[in-house]
């Protein structure tokens, strides 16, 4: 099992400055780099302090000058927010600067809040079509002298300038949930990223089953890699674990509020959720988070991740975003490095 690290700058109020959030982001990434993680992943979001990540290439290029060991990945670029030429060229430039450490994760996106502002009227369905159009387009641009006539974009003969450092190009990962996304990834020689979000092991198994079906349906294509992204928190005291479950519950309550796109947003912060409002969201309850997420003692976490490994996942990505303090995030990560990762070596 390979381990990677997934992180954003994360903010639900103005208590912590954005500059300080970035310094904390860097410190956690440096810890991951020197401790055996394979990749640091960071996403793309806009107008949302909940996940501050306007251009992951900026962060990853900065990290490339501070780190020595990890690959550096986008998890994920949101396809409808990019023109194929711009994405091909910016990713190629990042690959050159990082000397071939770039991994490119691409998704259709999730938040209608962002679609409303950046996707020119597209909804989630149209965004999926943009994903399926942009992936073969950027591959062709990297090869060069490519003319595109598609549903969303059209342009005359163009070559990505520059071209990627890696040959033929950086590995591409597709964020997948439904079977058609798994099929698309495999048919386009892309790896797969999945997350059960707030759901538990049954969803983890279901996502793997979809991947296996897609692989079986495409027997002449080499099997790609599949990565599982999960909220993870490690502690040795039950009191800490209970509080960790409450913190991750709060994260998902805010995630749901952003996803529903119904509450007022001011200066990138969504209207604060009350304790009463969060208590009504049973699917995100601390009890369900303790059951569904990877929250536990080192021994419990090892057992839960072994289950994922046995299902066939190649990579486990430690998702650190959680509404926890920086100190709690760091302590959990240190315990994971010290007491969990050695069980998989």
N, C-alpha and C positions, 0 to 999 in steps of 0.2 A: 504494500500500500504506500503510495506517495502522498505526502502532505503538502498542502498549499495554504495560503493565508489570504482572506478576503476582507477588505477594509475600506471604509469611507471616513471622511470627516462628518461627524454626526452631532446634530444640535436640535433640541426641541424648545429651547428658550435662549435668552441672551446672556445667561450666566457666564459662559465661557467664550472668550474672544475667538474669532475665526483664525487669527494668527496663532494663538495658543493651541487651538485644535490641530493646526497643521504640524506644530512641533511635536504634539503627542502622537499624531499619525506617523511621523518620521521615526520616533523612538520605538514604536511597536514594530514598524517595518524593519528597522535595523536589528531588533531582537530576532525576528523571524529569519532574517538573512544569515545570521551567524549561528543558527540553531538547527539547520537541516531541512527547512522548508524548501520546496522545489520552485514555487512561484508565488509572487505577490500579485493579487488581482485587485483592481479598483474599477469602479463603474463610471457611468455617465448619467448625470441628472442636472436639471435646470430649474432655477427659481425656487428651489427647495432646500432650506437649511437642514432638513432631516437627513439628507444625503448630499453633501456638498461635493460635487464632482463635475464641473462644467466641461472639462476636457481631460480624460484620463491620460492622454499622451503627455501632457505637461507634467503631471505627477510622476509618471513612469520615467521620463527623461531625467527629472531631478533625482529620482531614486537610483538611476543607473550610475550616477556619479558618487553616490553614497554607499552603495552595496557592492558586493563582490561575487556572490554565489547564486542568487536567485534569478530565475526568469521573471519577466515583467509582463503582466497580462491585463487586457481590458476585459472587464466582466460587468457590464458589457457595453460596447458601442451600440447606440440605438439607431437602427438602420434608416428610418424615415427622416432623421434629423441631418443626414449627410448627403452630399452629392457624391456619386461614385468616384469621380476624378479627385475630389478633395480627400476622401477617405483613403484612396489608393496612395496618394502622394504623402499625406501626413503620416500614415502608418509606415510607409517605406522610409521616410526620413527618421522616424523614431527608431526603426530597426537598425539604421545605419549608426545613429548616435549611441544606441545601446550595444552595438557590436553583435547583433544577432540574438539578443535575449528576449525579443518581443514575441508575445503570444496575442492573437487577436480573437477575442470573444465578441460575437455579434448577436443582437436580439431584436425583436420587434418593439420592445418597450412595454410598459405596463400602465403608467399613470396617465389618465385622460387629462389631468392638469397640464402635463407637458405636451400631449398631442394638441391641446387647444391653442398652445402658444408657438409650437415649432413645426407641426406636421402638415400645415396647409390644408386643414380640414379632414385629414385622415383619421379614422377610428382604428381600433385594434385589428379589425379584419384587413383594412387597407395597409396597415403597418406590416402585417405578415407578408403581404404581396411585395412590399418594398424590400423586406429582408430577402425574399427569394429572388428578387431581381438584382440586388446590389452585390451579392456574393460572387456569382459568375462574372459580373462586370468588373469588379476590382481585380480578379484573377487575370482577366483578359488585358486589362490596362497594365498590369505588371509585366505581362509578356510583351506588349507594345503594339502600336499601330492598330488600334481597335476602334471601330465605329459602333455606336450603340443606338438601337431604336427599340425602346421598351415602352411599357405602360406608363411609367412614372418619369423616366429620364430619356432624353435623346441628345446625342452629340456626335459631331463628325470625328474622323479618325484622330485618335489621341494616344499618347504614350505616357504612362506615369513617369513624372520627373521629380524625384529620382526613382530608381528601382530598388527593391529591398536588398538588404545585406544577405539575408538567408536565401538559399536557392532551393526550389524556385520561388518560395515566398515564406513568410512566417506561418506557423501552424494556425489554422482557423478553427475556432470552437463556436458551435451554435447552441444557444440556450433553447432547450426543448422541453415541452410538456406533453403535447398531443402526439399521436403516432405519426402524423404527417410531417411534423418538425423533425422527428427522428429519421424518417425516410429521407427527407431533404438533406439533412446533414450527411448521411452515409452516401447518398447518391452523388454528392458534391465533394466527397473525400475530406470531410470536416470532422473534427472531434465533437463531442457532445458534453454540454454542461446541464445539470438538472438540479432542482431544489424542491423539496417537499413543502417549503415555506413553514406554515404553522402546523402542518399535519405530521403524522408519526411514521412508524416503520412500515405500515401497510402501504403508504404512499411511496416510500423508498423502494419497496418491492415492486409496486406497480410501474414506476418509472423505469426500473431495470427490465421488467418484462416487455415494455414497449420497445426499448432499445434492442433486446434480443430478437423480437419479432421483426424489427426493421433490418437487423443484420441477416436474419434467415431469409428475408424477402429479397436480399441483394447478395447472393452467394458469391458472385464474381468480383465483389469489391472487398478490399482488405478491411478487416474490422478496425474501426477507429477506437480511440480512447474515450472513456466516459468518466466525468468528474461529478462528484456529489458535494453540494454546498449545504452546510448545516450550521445553525446557531449552536455554539459550543461554549460551555462554561464548566470549569473544573475547580472544585474546592474540597477541603477535607473535613469541614464542619457542616453539620446539617443546617445550622442557622444561616450560614453563608449560602448554601444551596437553595434554601427557601427564598432568601432575598434575591438570588440570581434569577430564580423563576419569576419573581415579581417584576424584576427589571426587564426581562425578555417579554413578559406579558405586556408591559407598558410599551415596549418597542412595537409590538404587533398591533396594539390598539391605535397607535399613531400611524402605523403603516396602513391599517384599514381606513382611517380617517382620510389620509392622502389619497388612497385608492378610490374611495367613494366620491371624492371631489365635491363635497357639499358644504364644508365649513369655510368660514372666511380665512383668508391668508393675508398677512401684513408683514412686509419686509422679509419675506421668505419663511415666516413662521406661521404654522396653522394655529387657529384658535385653540387655546389650552383645553385639554380634556379633563373633566373633573373625575374624582375618584368614583363617584356614583355612576358616571357614564361608562367608565372602564369596567366597573364591576358587572355591568349588564352584558358585556361581551363574553359570553361563556366559552366560545371556541378559542378565545385568547386568554383564558383564565390562567392564573399561576399554576393551578393543578394540572391543566392540560399541557402547559409549557414544560412542567417538570416531567410529565409522562412522554411527551412527543419530541422535545428537543434533546440534544446531547448535553444534559446537565447532570453532573454526578461527581462522585469521588473518582480518583484516577482508575480504580479497579472497575467501577461501573462504566466509565467512559470507554475503557479498553474493550469491555464486553460488547458495548453498543457498536463500536466501530468495527470490531471483528465480524459482527453480523453483516455490516455493509461490505466488508472485504469478501466474505463468503458468497454474497450475492453476485459478485463479479466487478465491483467498482474498482477502477484503476487508481483514482485519486480522490482523497478526502480533503475538502477545503474548509478550514476553520473560519467560520463567519463570526467576526468579533463585534459587529454593530449590535448594540443591546440596551441602550439607555443606562448603562453602568458608568460609574466613574472611571477615569483613566487608571487609577490605582488598582481597582478591581479587575479591569481588563488585563492589565500587565501581570498581576499575580496569577490569574487563571492561565494566561499564556505560559508563564514560567513553569507552572505545575504540569501543563500539557507537555512542554518540552522535556522536563525532567523525568516525569513518571509515566507518561502515556506513549510518547513516540518510541522509546526504546523497546517497547513490547512488539513493535512491527519491524524491527531491524533484523 
